[in-house]
Amino acid sequence: MTHVVVAVVTGFGPFGDRHSHVNPSWEAVKALPDTITVADGECVVKVYKFELPVEYGAVQRLAPELHARHRPDIVFHCGVGKSHMYCLESVAHSKGYVRPDNIGCTGSNDCDADTLTVDVDLLQALTHDLNATNPPDPVVISDDAGRFLCEFTLFQSLNLARRSRRPLSLFFHVPPGHVEASTELIKRSLVYLARHAYGASGAFAVEGLVGRGAPNPINWPTAPSLSLRLAVVPVTGTGSN
């Protein structure tokens, strides 16, 4: 039986001088196929792609709409980073969004949690899998998403996910260049998550992967030599959007 995995994948629109820039994150996302068949045919990933405006209020409004409309198993947000590396973000904060967005507004959250995290075993395993493809820039785990729209968006999705224990929500910072390589890494990430997050019953096993301190029920396949201490790196301000 072929299972259908629903993935919502987002990139950001231009920011700053919106008339002369494109955002590499959206360029990478929009090039994704609408469906991705996992090689052994065990599941098909249905991909819904969206360009998010660089506006706190719009993200706060659109995030729950996307979750409710598509009932995704995976939400995979993308933004452009400043550094020459790919970053899987591990934490999002509730407060501190003082950098103005494209319309001059700052961000605020009404939430009882100061921080929300992504399961580090998942990130460690996915990082190892992506680096095995020899990407043009290394893939690392970051604990500083930049306190701008990227981190704000991840916080919105993690907060929505913890209420219903789904979907599996991640944020991926891509470097300004290598758009085609970024598309391939996003695609590989979706395939990896679809393949390894499905339980034997066919239910998408995301319980415990979001929130604070919840146990991880999935034995994410990762290399024994991969050290958590080495995998998580402090990358100051990875997010540009």
MARVEX-572461 format. One record per atom (N, C-alpha, C): residue number from 1; x, y, z; residue in three letters. Coordinates in Angstrom, 3 decimals. Example, Ala and Ser with C-alpha at 12.3 -4.5 7.8 and 13.67 -1.06 7.14 Angstrom:
    i        px        py        pz   aa
    1    13.190    -5.690     7.800  ala
    1    12.300    -4.500     7.800  ala
    1    13.200    -3.300     7.800  ala
    2    12.850    -2.250     7.080  ser
    2    13.670    -1.060     7.140  ser
    2    12.900     0.030     7.870  ser
END
This chain:
    i        px        py        pz   aa
    1     0.839    -1.196     0.000  met
    1     0.000     0.000     0.000  met
    1     0.877     1.250     0.000  met
    2     0.569     2.192    -0.870  thr
    2     1.318     3.436    -0.945  thr
    2     0.670     4.482    -0.053  thr
    3     1.454     5.040     0.847  his
    3     0.965     6.083     1.739  his
    3     1.233     7.451     1.121  his
    4     0.338     8.383     1.362  val
    4     0.512     9.755     0.904  val
    4     0.929    10.612     2.091  val
    5     2.074    11.247     1.971  val
    5     2.577    12.167     2.983  val
    5     2.376    13.585     2.460  val
    6     1.698    14.406     3.229  val
    6     1.426    15.783     2.818  val
    6     2.479    16.703     3.429  val
    7     3.145    17.465     2.571  ala
    7     4.183    18.393     3.023  ala
    7     3.859    19.807     2.565  ala
    8     3.864    20.731     3.499  val
    8     3.785    22.156     3.188  val
    8     5.204    22.708     3.253  val
    9     5.661    23.297     2.161  val
    9     7.027    23.820     2.082  val
    9     6.946    25.307     1.748  val
   10     7.624    26.122     2.543  thr
   10     7.552    27.562     2.330  thr
   10     8.933    28.167     2.119  thr
   11     8.958    29.231     1.332  gly
   11    10.111    30.107     1.217  gly
   11     9.618    31.523     1.436  gly
   12    10.539    32.462     1.491  phe
   12    10.155    33.853     1.714  phe
   12    10.262    34.665     0.440  phe
   13     9.437    35.710     0.389  gly
   13     9.538    36.675    -0.683  gly
   13    10.703    37.621    -0.448  gly
   14    10.899    38.575    -1.348  pro
   14    12.001    39.530    -1.205  pro
   14    11.859    40.359     0.067  pro
   15    12.980    40.831     0.566  phe
   15    12.949    41.720     1.724  phe
   15    13.929    42.855     1.494  phe
   16    13.773    43.932     2.251  gly
   16    14.592    45.113     2.003  gly
   16    14.064    45.814     0.769  gly
   17    14.908    46.027    -0.208  asp
   17    14.496    46.631    -1.471  asp
   17    13.792    45.567    -2.305  asp
   18    12.467    45.503    -2.170  arg
   18    11.704    44.405    -2.773  arg
   18    11.645    44.478    -4.299  arg
   19    12.068    45.602    -4.875  his
   19    11.968    45.738    -6.325  his
   19    13.219    45.242    -7.050  his
   20    14.288    44.961    -6.322  ser
   20    15.526    44.585    -7.004  ser
   20    16.100    43.262    -6.511  ser
   21    15.381    42.573    -5.639  his
   21    15.905    41.328    -5.092  his
   21    14.885    40.200    -5.248  his
   22    15.390    39.016    -5.413  val
   22    14.578    37.815    -5.260  val
   22    15.132    37.070    -4.064  val
   23    14.329    36.238    -3.476  asn
   23    14.773    35.497    -2.297  asn
   23    15.165    34.080    -2.711  asn
   24    16.426    33.696    -2.497  pro
   24    16.870    32.359    -2.904  pro
   24    16.082    31.234    -2.253  pro
   25    15.510    31.478    -1.078  ser
   25    14.742    30.407    -0.430  ser
   25    13.493    30.069    -1.238  ser
   26    12.798    31.094    -1.730  trp
   26    11.608    30.828    -2.542  trp
   26    11.993    30.286    -3.915  trp
   27    13.096    30.762    -4.477  glu
   27    13.552    30.230    -5.757  glu
   27    13.813    28.728    -5.649  glu
   28    14.374    28.305    -4.519  ala
   28    14.645    26.876    -4.321  ala
   28    13.361    26.095    -4.099  ala
   29    12.443    26.657    -3.322  val
   29    11.200    25.949    -2.996  val
   29    10.304    25.809    -4.221  val
   30    10.160    26.874    -4.990  lys
   30     9.208    26.823    -6.104  lys
   30     9.648    25.856    -7.197  lys
   31    10.922    25.479    -7.205  ala
   31    11.417    24.520    -8.194  ala
   31    11.137    23.072    -7.804  ala
   32    10.617    22.847    -6.603  leu
   32    10.297    21.482    -6.184  leu
   32     9.178    20.900    -7.039  leu
   33     9.189    19.603    -7.270  pro
   33     8.054    18.971    -7.956  pro
   33     6.828    18.959    -7.055  pro
   34     5.662    18.818    -7.656  asp
   34     4.426    18.775    -6.873  asp
   34     4.261    17.459    -6.130  asp
   35     4.849    16.402    -6.653  thr
   35     4.824    15.103    -5.976  thr
   35     6.216    14.487    -6.039  thr
   36     6.565    13.776    -4.985  ile
   36     7.854    13.088    -4.904  ile
   36     7.581    11.651    -4.502  ile
   37     7.985    10.725    -5.339  thr
   37     7.808     9.311    -5.029  thr
   37     9.077     8.775    -4.392  thr
   38     8.941     8.214    -3.195  val
   38    10.081     7.595    -2.536  val
   38    10.496     6.385    -3.358  val
   39    11.791     6.176    -3.494  ala
   39    12.354     5.229    -4.463  ala
   39    11.721     3.848    -4.419  ala
   40    11.464     3.328    -3.225  asp
   40    10.915     1.979    -3.142  asp
   40     9.395     1.963    -3.242  asp
   41     8.790     3.125    -3.468  gly
   41     7.357     3.200    -3.681  gly
   41     6.507     3.078    -2.439  gly
   42     7.122     3.135    -1.251  glu
   42     6.342     2.968    -0.028  glu
   42     5.443     4.159     0.254  glu
   43     5.812     5.341    -0.264  cys
   43     4.956     6.505    -0.062  cys
   43     5.218     7.545    -1.142  cys
   44     4.270     8.431    -1.273  val
   44     4.371     9.566    -2.181  val
   44     4.214    10.831    -1.346  val
   45     5.106    11.780    -1.557  val
   45     5.027    13.055    -0.853  val
   45     4.305    14.056    -1.746  val
   46     3.180    14.559    -1.269  lys
   46     2.440    15.601    -1.966  lys
   46     2.917    16.941    -1.440  lys
   47     3.476    17.765    -2.325  val
   47     4.139    19.002    -1.918  val
   47     3.265    20.216    -2.243  val
   48     2.965    21.001    -1.215  tyr
   48     2.271    22.279    -1.383  tyr
   48     3.274    23.392    -1.092  tyr
   49     3.505    24.264    -2.071  lys
   49     4.545    25.287    -1.964  lys
   49     3.921    26.669    -1.786  lys
   50     4.486    27.442    -0.865  phe
   50     3.947    28.767    -0.584  phe
   50     5.076    29.769    -0.366  phe
   51     4.877    30.960    -0.905  glu
   51     5.800    32.070    -0.678  glu
   51     5.239    32.938     0.440  glu
   52     5.976    33.059     1.524  leu
   52     5.541    33.862     2.660  leu
   52     6.080    35.282     2.531  leu
   53     5.247    36.292     2.801  pro
   53     5.768    37.658     2.826  pro
   53     6.628    37.876     4.062  pro
   54     7.562    38.788     3.967  val
   54     8.441    39.085     5.099  val
   54     7.720    40.086     6.005  val
   55     6.651    39.590     6.629  glu
   55     5.809    40.399     7.510  glu
   55     5.344    39.530     8.672  glu
   56     5.579    39.997     9.887  tyr
   56     5.202    39.219    11.064  tyr
   56     3.707    38.920    11.091  tyr
   57     2.893    39.942    10.857  gly
   57     1.449    39.757    10.927  gly
   57     0.941    38.765     9.904  gly
   58     1.502    38.818     8.694  ala
   58     1.075    37.893     7.645  ala
   58     1.434    36.460     8.004  ala
   59     2.639    36.246     8.531  val
   59     3.043    34.897     8.938  val
   59     2.157    34.393    10.068  val
   60     1.846    35.272    11.020  gln
   60     1.001    34.873    12.145  gln
   60    -0.395    34.474    11.675  gln
   61    -0.861    35.096    10.606  arg
   61    -2.177    34.775    10.060  arg
   61    -2.130    33.541     9.163  arg
   62    -1.084    33.446     8.330  leu
   62    -1.026    32.376     7.338  leu
   62    -0.646    31.021     7.925  leu
   63     0.191    30.997     8.949  ala
   63     0.646    29.716     9.501  ala
   63    -0.518    28.823     9.924  ala
   64    -1.458    29.309    10.749  pro
   64    -2.577    28.431    11.108  pro
   64    -3.480    28.095     9.926  pro
   65    -3.579    28.998     8.951  glu
   65    -4.389    28.712     7.766  glu
   65    -3.798    27.550     6.971  glu
   66    -2.488    27.549     6.797  leu
   66    -1.837    26.469     6.048  leu
   66    -1.952    25.141     6.779  leu
   67    -1.804    25.174     8.099  his
   67    -1.936    23.948     8.886  his
   67    -3.360    23.402     8.784  his
   68    -4.350    24.290     8.889  ala
   68    -5.746    23.849     8.885  ala
   68    -6.203    23.410     7.495  ala
   69    -5.766    24.110     6.465  arg
   69    -6.240    23.826     5.109  arg
   69    -5.689    22.511     4.571  arg
   70    -4.419    22.249     4.821  his
   70    -3.776    21.085     4.197  his
   70    -3.533    19.930     5.154  his
   71    -3.679    20.153     6.444  arg
   71    -3.441    19.107     7.446  arg
   71    -2.150    18.349     7.133  arg
   72    -1.037    19.059     7.072  pro
   72     0.212    18.433     6.629  pro
   72     0.800    17.477     7.656  pro
   73     1.556    16.519     7.162  asp
   73     2.379    15.658     8.013  asp
   73     3.728    16.310     8.284  asp
   74     4.210    17.083     7.310  ile
   74     5.488    17.780     7.412  ile
   74     5.280    19.238     7.025  ile
   75     5.837    20.141     7.829  val
   75     5.950    21.546     7.433  val
   75     7.439    21.868     7.388  val
   76     7.915    22.275     6.235  phe
   76     9.344    22.498     6.023  phe
   76     9.532    23.928     5.550  phe
   77     9.904    24.802     6.479  his
   77    10.108    26.211     6.156  his
   77    11.543    26.442     5.695  his
   78    11.709    27.356     4.757  cys
   78    13.046    27.694     4.261  cys
   78    13.228    29.205     4.244  cys
   79    14.437    29.633     4.532  gly
   79    14.812    31.036     4.457  gly
   79    16.257    31.133     4.028  gly
   80    16.671    32.325     3.624  val
   80    18.059    32.493     3.195  val
   80    18.909    32.909     4.391  val
   81    20.073    32.269     4.518  gly
   81    20.988    32.585     5.602  gly
   81    22.106    33.501     5.135  gly
   82    22.865    33.984     6.094  lys
   82    23.976    34.886     5.781  lys
   82    25.275    34.138     5.506  lys
   83    25.405    32.986     6.095  ser
   83    26.689    32.292     6.045  ser
   83    26.724    31.262     4.924  ser
   84    27.923    30.802     4.587  his
   84    28.096    29.829     3.511  his
   84    27.946    28.415     4.062  his
   85    26.750    28.140     4.517  met
   85    26.417    26.814     5.026  met
   85    24.905    26.671     5.022  met
   86    24.458    25.436     5.053  tyr
   86    23.045    25.130     5.232  tyr
   86    22.814    24.879     6.718  tyr
   87    21.745    25.434     7.262  cys
   87    21.492    25.307     8.700  cys
   87    20.099    24.746     8.962  cys
   88    20.045    23.637     9.681  leu
   88    18.790    23.138    10.228  leu
   88    18.649    23.740    11.619  leu
   89    17.587    24.488    11.833  glu
   89    17.426    25.226    13.083  glu
   89    16.826    24.343    14.171  glu
   90    17.366    24.468    15.378  ser
   90    16.962    23.584    16.473  ser
   90    16.079    24.246    17.514  ser
   91    15.998    25.580    17.514  val
   91    15.248    26.262    18.571  val
   91    14.649    27.552    18.033  val
   92    13.478    27.906    18.569  ala
   92    12.830    29.176    18.237  ala
   92    12.340    29.821    19.522  ala
   93    12.518    31.131    19.626  his
   93    12.146    31.875    20.823  his
   93    10.826    32.615    20.623  his
   94    10.159    32.865    21.737  ser
   94     8.876    33.557    21.699  ser
   94     9.037    35.060    21.527  ser
   95    10.082    35.618    22.123  lys
   95    10.216    37.073    22.163  lys
   95    11.542    37.514    21.555  lys
   96    11.680    38.833    21.401  gly
   96    12.926    39.411    20.914  gly
   96    12.918    39.785    19.447  gly
   97    11.735    39.855    18.837  tyr
   97    11.649    40.152    17.404  tyr
   97    11.501    41.662    17.203  tyr
   98    12.616    42.359    17.372  val
   98    12.604    43.819    17.328  val
   98    13.025    44.364    15.963  val
   99    13.553    43.516    15.108  arg
   99    13.940    43.975    13.773  arg
   99    12.690    44.180    12.930  arg
  100    12.489    45.371    12.364  pro
  100    11.271    45.635    11.593  pro
  100    11.191    44.786    10.323  pro
  101     9.966    44.409     9.976  asp
  101     9.741    43.644     8.750  asp
  101     9.596    44.587     7.560  asp
  102     9.094    44.074     6.448  asn
  102     8.999    44.882     5.233  asn
  102     8.044    46.059     5.352  asn
  103     7.129    46.017     6.314  ile
  103     6.194    47.132     6.483  ile
  103     6.457    47.886     7.783  ile
  104     7.635    47.652     8.372  gly
  104     8.041    48.418     9.539  gly
  104     7.527    47.928    10.870  gly
  105     6.953    46.719    10.913  cys
  105     6.400    46.191    12.158  cys
  105     7.393    45.248    12.838  cys
  106     7.238    45.093    14.154  thr
  106     8.001    44.105    14.903  thr
  106     7.076    42.957    15.287  thr
  107     7.653    41.869    15.797  gly
  107     6.862    40.667    16.051  gly
  107     6.621    40.412    17.523  gly
  108     5.455    39.841    17.833  ser
  108     5.148    39.444    19.206  ser
  108     4.325    38.172    19.179  ser
  109     4.492    37.353    20.215  asn
  109     3.774    36.090    20.340  asn
  109     2.996    36.053    21.644  asn
  110     1.819    35.478    21.593  asp
  110     1.034    35.240    22.796  asp
  110     1.118    33.750    23.094  asp
  111     2.131    33.364    23.851  cys
  111     2.399    31.948    24.083  cys
  111     2.993    31.774    25.467  cys
  112     2.684    30.646    26.119  asp
  112     3.187    30.394    27.466  asp
  112     4.605    29.838    27.469  asp
  113     5.160    29.549    26.304  ala
  113     6.513    28.987    26.219  ala
  113     7.498    30.061    25.766  ala
  114     8.649    30.119    26.420  asp
  114     9.693    31.056    26.003  asp
  114    10.441    30.547    24.782  asp
  115    10.666    29.234    24.735  thr
  115    11.357    28.618    23.605  thr
  115    10.669    27.312    23.239  thr
  116    10.737    26.965    21.971  leu
  116    10.274    25.671    21.479  leu
  116    11.408    25.062    20.663  leu
  117    11.535    23.751    20.738  thr
  117    12.680    23.091    20.117  thr
  117    12.250    22.005    19.136  thr
  118    13.152    21.703    18.227  val
  118    12.997    20.581    17.306  val
  118    13.833    19.429    17.853  val
  119    13.338    18.208    17.724  asp
  119    14.046    17.046    18.253  asp
  119    15.451    16.958    17.663  asp
  120    16.448    16.979    18.543  val
  120    17.830    17.053    18.071  val
  120    18.300    15.741    17.444  val
  121    17.737    14.600    17.866  asp
  121    18.098    13.333    17.230  asp
  121    17.661    13.320    15.767  asp
  122    16.476    13.859    15.527  leu
  122    15.996    13.983    14.151  leu
  122    16.947    14.860    13.338  leu
  123    17.288    16.032    13.875  leu
  123    18.161    16.951    13.153  leu
  123    19.536    16.353    12.912  leu
  124    20.043    15.646    13.894  gln
  124    21.356    15.021    13.765  gln
  124    21.357    13.977    12.649  gln
  125    20.316    13.161    12.623  ala
  125    20.219    12.128    11.592  ala
  125    20.045    12.735    10.204  ala
  126    19.182    13.756    10.107  leu
  126    18.947    14.391     8.812  leu
  126    20.204    15.109     8.323  leu
  127    20.910    15.763     9.229  thr
  127    22.154    16.439     8.862  thr
  127    23.166    15.455     8.279  thr
  128    23.294    14.315     8.927  his
  128    24.221    13.288     8.434  his
  128    23.810    12.815     7.042  his
  129    22.517    12.603     6.843  asp
  129    22.032    12.130     5.545  asp
  129    22.301    13.157     4.449  asp
  130    22.050    14.428     4.729  leu
  130    22.257    15.461     3.715  leu
  130    23.735    15.662     3.400  leu
  131    24.581    15.623     4.417  asn
  131    26.014    15.791     4.175  asn
  131    26.612    14.633     3.390  asn
  132    25.955    13.481     3.426  ala
  132    26.439    12.322     2.673  ala
  132    26.363    12.546     1.167  ala
  133    25.588    13.557     0.734  thr
  133    25.472    13.863    -0.691  thr
  133    26.562    14.818    -1.176  thr
  134    27.459    15.233    -0.265  asn
  134    28.523    16.188    -0.600  asn
  134    27.970    17.485    -1.189  asn
  135    27.119    18.193    -0.430  pro
  135    26.560    19.451    -0.929  pro
  135    27.651    20.510    -1.091  pro
  136    27.387    21.573    -1.864  pro
  136    28.408    22.600    -2.100  pro
  136    28.820    23.350    -0.839  pro
  137    27.932    23.420     0.145  asp
  137    28.237    23.974     1.458  asp
  137    27.784    22.963     2.503  asp
  138    28.461    22.898     3.659  pro
  138    28.094    21.895     4.662  pro
  138    26.736    22.170     5.293  pro
  139    26.096    21.096     5.751  val
  139    24.836    21.195     6.496  val
  139    25.159    21.043     7.976  val
  140    24.719    22.012     8.783  val
  140    24.970    21.975    10.219  val
  140    23.661    22.202    10.963  val
  141    23.690    21.930    12.255  ile
  141    22.566    22.242    13.135  ile
  141    22.887    23.548    13.841  ile
  142    21.955    24.478    13.800  ser
  142    22.150    25.798    14.386  ser
  142    21.217    25.993    15.575  ser
  143    21.697    26.745    16.576  asp
  143    20.838    27.091    17.707  asp
  143    20.562    28.593    17.762  asp
  144    20.748    29.279    16.639  asp
  144    20.453    30.715    16.551  asp
  144    19.893    31.011    15.172  asp
  145    18.572    31.114    15.088  ala
  145    17.921    31.321    13.792  ala
  145    17.792    32.789    13.416  ala
  146    18.275    33.709    14.264  gly
  146    18.386    35.095    13.838  gly
  146    17.385    36.079    14.402  gly
  147    16.373    35.621    15.124  arg
  147    15.347    36.503    15.704  arg
  147    14.752    37.470    14.671  arg
  148    14.446    36.936    13.503  phe
  148    13.721    37.708    12.497  phe
  148    12.613    36.806    11.977  phe
  149    12.151    37.014    10.780  leu
  149    10.989    36.275    10.285  leu
  149    11.210    34.778    10.232  leu
  150    12.438    34.338     9.981  cys
  150    12.701    32.899     9.918  cys
  150    12.393    32.237    11.257  cys
  151    13.002    32.753    12.311  glu
  151    12.781    32.165    13.634  glu
  151    11.339    32.356    14.090  glu
  152    10.764    33.509    13.779  phe
  152     9.367    33.779    14.121  phe
  152     8.446    32.752    13.468  phe
  153     8.722    32.427    12.208  thr
  153     7.909    31.449    11.482  thr
  153     8.047    30.061    12.087  thr
  154     9.270    29.664    12.422  leu
  154     9.463    28.360    13.059  leu
  154     8.718    28.292    14.380  leu
  155     8.755    29.371    15.155  phe
  155     8.039    29.369    16.429  phe
  155     6.539    29.196    16.204  phe
  156     5.986    29.884    15.208  gln
  156     4.554    29.742    14.920  gln
  156     4.203    28.285    14.623  gln
  157     4.997    27.642    13.774  ser
  157     4.698    26.261    13.388  ser
  157     4.877    25.287    14.544  ser
  158     5.939    25.464    15.329  leu
  158     6.146    24.572    16.473  leu
  158     5.043    24.742    17.502  leu
  159     4.592    25.970    17.692  asn
  159     3.516    26.215    18.648  asn
  159     2.213    25.582    18.183  asn
  160     1.921    25.677    16.888  leu
  160     0.733    25.018    16.340  leu
  160     0.857    23.506    16.448  leu
  161     2.047    22.986    16.180  ala
  161     2.247    21.537    16.176  ala
  161     2.111    20.939    17.564  ala
  162     2.561    21.645    18.584  arg
  162     2.523    21.053    19.927  arg
  162     1.102    20.915    20.455  arg
  163     0.171    21.665    19.893  arg
  163    -1.215    21.565    20.336  arg
  163    -1.859    20.256    19.888  arg
  164    -1.502    19.812    18.679  ser
  164    -2.115    18.600    18.133  ser
  164    -1.118    17.466    17.954  ser
  165     0.153    17.706    18.353  arg
  165     1.240    16.735    18.202  arg
  165     1.582    16.457    16.745  arg
  166     1.206    17.320    15.841  arg
  166     1.571    17.246    14.440  arg
  166     1.352    18.623    13.845  arg
  167     1.945    18.978    12.745  pro
  167     2.859    18.176    11.939  pro
  167     4.297    18.258    12.450  pro
  168     5.175    17.557    11.771  leu
  168     6.601    17.652    12.007  leu
  168     7.085    18.947    11.352  leu
  169     7.570    19.892    12.164  ser
  169     7.905    21.229    11.656  ser
  169     9.398    21.500    11.773  ser
  170    10.010    21.909    10.664  leu
  170    11.438    22.206    10.637  leu
  170    11.690    23.502     9.881  leu
  171    12.892    24.057    10.121  phe
  171    13.311    25.243     9.369  phe
  171    14.716    25.006     8.829  phe
  172    14.889    25.341     7.550  phe
  172    16.140    25.100     6.832  phe
  172    16.632    26.414     6.241  phe
  173    17.775    26.913     6.730  his
  173    18.394    28.091     6.138  his
  173    19.306    27.668     4.986  his
  174    19.094    28.296     3.843  val
  174    19.915    27.999     2.668  val
  174    20.835    29.180     2.399  val
  175    22.025    28.943     1.842  pro
  175    22.919    30.057     1.507  pro
  175    22.401    30.821     0.296  pro
  176    22.904    32.031     0.077  pro
  176    22.404    32.837    -1.043  pro
  176    22.603    32.194    -2.412  pro
  177    23.669    31.425    -2.591  gly
  177    23.912    30.788    -3.882  gly
  177    23.453    29.345    -3.908  gly
  178    23.782    28.655    -4.991  his
  178    23.512    27.219    -5.120  his
  178    22.014    26.897    -5.030  his
  179    21.181    27.642    -5.756  val
  179    19.733    27.435    -5.663  val
  179    19.347    26.020    -6.079  val
  180    19.937    25.514    -7.154  glu
  180    19.599    24.159    -7.604  glu
  180    19.979    23.122    -6.554  glu
  181    21.140    23.291    -5.940  ala
  181    21.552    22.368    -4.880  ala
  181    20.619    22.468    -3.687  ala
  182    20.155    23.677    -3.388  ser
  182    19.215    23.854    -2.278  ser
  182    17.917    23.110    -2.549  ser
  183    17.425    23.198    -3.775  thr
  183    16.207    22.467    -4.137  thr
  183    16.392    20.974    -3.924  thr
  184    17.526    20.448    -4.341  glu
  184    17.778    19.011    -4.186  glu
  184    17.879    18.608    -2.717  glu
  185    18.474    19.458    -1.884  leu
  185    18.573    19.137    -0.457  leu
  185    17.208    19.187     0.220  leu
  186    16.375    20.137    -0.178  ile
  186    15.014    20.192     0.369  ile
  186    14.250    18.934    -0.036  ile
  187    14.363    18.567    -1.298  lys
  187    13.692    17.359    -1.793  lys
  187    14.173    16.124    -1.042  lys
  188    15.478    16.007    -0.854  arg
  188    16.022    14.850    -0.139  arg
  188    15.543    14.837     1.314  arg
  189    15.437    16.018     1.915  ser
  189    14.937    16.102     3.290  ser
  189    13.515    15.567     3.390  ser
  190    12.672    15.941     2.444  leu
  190    11.283    15.477     2.463  leu
  190    11.209    13.965     2.297  leu
  191    12.024    13.431     1.389  val
  191    12.048    11.979     1.192  val
  191    12.517    11.279     2.459  val
  192    13.569    11.805     3.062  tyr
  192    14.109    11.195     4.287  tyr
  192    13.061    11.195     5.398  tyr
  193    12.419    12.330     5.606  leu
  193    11.426    12.434     6.674  leu
  193    10.229    11.538     6.400  leu
  194     9.797    11.489     5.142  ala
  194     8.665    10.633     4.794  ala
  194     8.994     9.165     5.003  ala
  195    10.202     8.772     4.640  arg
  195    10.589     7.361     4.739  arg
  195    10.742     6.919     6.192  arg
  196    11.354     7.750     7.015  his
  196    11.732     7.315     8.358  his
  196    10.726     7.688     9.443  his
  197     9.799     8.585     9.149  ala
  197     8.831     8.974    10.172  ala
  197     7.552     8.161    10.112  ala
  198     7.423     7.315     9.097  tyr
  198     6.233     6.484     9.012  tyr
  198     6.394     5.238     9.865  tyr
  199     5.392     4.990    10.715  gly
  199     5.398     3.784    11.533  gly
  199     4.898     2.593    10.745  gly
  200     5.027     1.422    11.319  ala
  200     4.604     0.191    10.651  ala
  200     3.108     0.184    10.387  ala
  201     2.355     0.930    11.205  ser
  201     0.903     0.952    11.050  ser
  201     0.458     1.871     9.928  ser
  202     1.396     2.652     9.381  gly
  202     1.032     3.619     8.357  gly
  202     0.688     4.969     8.931  gly
  203     0.712     5.105    10.256  ala
  203     0.451     6.394    10.882  ala
  203     1.737     7.203    10.910  ala
  204     1.620     8.484    10.652  phe
  204     2.806     9.330    10.649  phe
  204     3.208     9.596    12.088  phe
  205     4.364     9.084    12.502  ala
  205     4.759     9.058    13.912  ala
  205     5.502    10.321    14.291  ala
  206     4.759    11.388    14.615  val
  206     5.403    12.632    15.005  val
  206     5.206    12.932    16.479  val
  207     4.430    12.139    17.193  glu
  207     4.213    12.400    18.612  glu
  207     5.541    12.409    19.347  glu
  208     5.766    13.473    20.111  gly
  208     6.990    13.570    20.886  gly
  208     8.118    14.289    20.179  gly
  209     7.927    14.654    18.915  leu
  209     9.002    15.327    18.197  leu
  209     8.934    16.836    18.333  leu
  210     7.845    17.354    18.921  val
  210     7.713    18.790    19.092  val
  210     7.437    19.083    20.549  val
  211     7.657    20.337    20.929  gly
  211     7.398    20.724    22.307  gly
  211     8.655    20.697    23.136  gly
  212     8.468    20.680    24.444  arg
  212     9.601    20.837    25.355  arg
  212     9.870    19.544    26.095  arg
  213    10.981    18.933    25.789  gly
  213    11.418    17.771    26.539  gly
  213    10.636    16.507    26.291  gly
  214     9.861    16.447    25.208  ala
  214     9.080    15.242    24.932  ala
  214     9.985    14.143    24.405  ala
  215     9.717    12.880    24.747  pro
  215    10.561    11.780    24.279  pro
  215    10.390    11.543    22.791  pro
  216    11.402    10.998    22.183  asn
  216    11.382    10.717    20.751  asn
  216    11.077     9.239    20.523  asn
  217     9.935     8.899    19.880  pro
  217     9.580     7.499    19.691  pro
  217    10.223     6.854    18.482  pro
  218    10.940     7.622    17.666  ile
  218    11.485     7.108    16.424  ile
  218    12.980     6.884    16.572  ile
  219    13.447     5.743    16.144  asn
  219    14.877     5.459    16.167  asn
  219    15.495     6.003    14.889  asn
  220    15.821     7.295    14.896  trp
  220    16.359     7.917    13.700  trp
  220    17.715     7.316    13.369  trp
  221    17.888     6.780    12.160  pro
  221    19.156     6.140    11.802  pro
  221    20.244     7.175    11.584  pro
  222    21.256     7.169    12.422  thr
  222    22.345     8.121    12.296  thr
  222    23.664     7.404    12.498  thr
  223    24.742     8.013    12.057  ala
  223    26.051     7.376    12.152  ala
  223    26.521     7.343    13.595  ala
  224    27.054     6.224    14.086  pro
  224    27.533     6.151    15.462  pro
  224    28.610     7.173    15.771  pro
  225    29.367     7.565    14.754  ser
  225    30.461     8.501    14.991  ser
  225    29.997     9.943    15.075  ser
  226    28.720    10.197    14.787  leu
  226    28.220    11.560    14.765  leu
  226    28.009    12.043    16.188  leu
  227    28.770    13.024    16.606  ser
  227    28.708    13.512    17.979  ser
  227    27.733    14.664    18.089  ser
  228    26.852    14.617    19.086  leu
  228    25.910    15.700    19.307  leu
  228    26.658    16.994    19.604  leu
  229    27.739    16.886    20.348  arg
  229    28.501    18.076    20.694  arg
  229    29.059    18.752    19.439  arg
  230    29.421    17.964    18.466  leu
  230    29.984    18.516    17.244  leu
  230    28.906    18.906    16.250  leu
  231    27.756    18.248    16.324  ala
  231    26.719    18.484    15.323  ala
  231    25.999    19.799    15.548  ala
  232    25.854    20.214    16.812  val
  232    25.148    21.449    17.109  val
  232    26.170    22.559    17.241  val
  233    26.110    23.529    16.361  val
  233    27.099    24.595    16.382  val
  233    26.405    25.927    16.608  val
  234    27.001    26.820    17.416  pro
  234    26.430    28.154    17.562  pro
  234    26.729    28.971    16.318  pro
  235    25.693    29.296    15.566  val
  235    25.862    30.073    14.343  val
  235    25.112    31.370    14.550  val
  236    25.810    32.428    14.854  thr
  236    25.166    33.670    15.248  thr
  236    24.416    34.282    14.082  thr
  237    23.125    34.485    14.298  gly
  237    22.319    35.184    13.322  gly
  237    22.319    34.564    11.955  gly
  238    21.959    33.281    11.858  thr
  238    21.968    32.638    10.545  thr
  238    20.896    33.196     9.630  thr
  239    19.869    33.775    10.187  gly
  239    18.727    34.145     9.377  gly
  239    18.810    35.525     8.771  gly
  240    18.601    35.626     7.473  ser
  240    18.375    36.901     6.814  ser
  240    16.914    36.990     6.395  ser
  241    16.378    35.864     5.952  asn
  241    15.081    35.618     5.369  asn
  241    15.175    35.607     3.867  asn
END
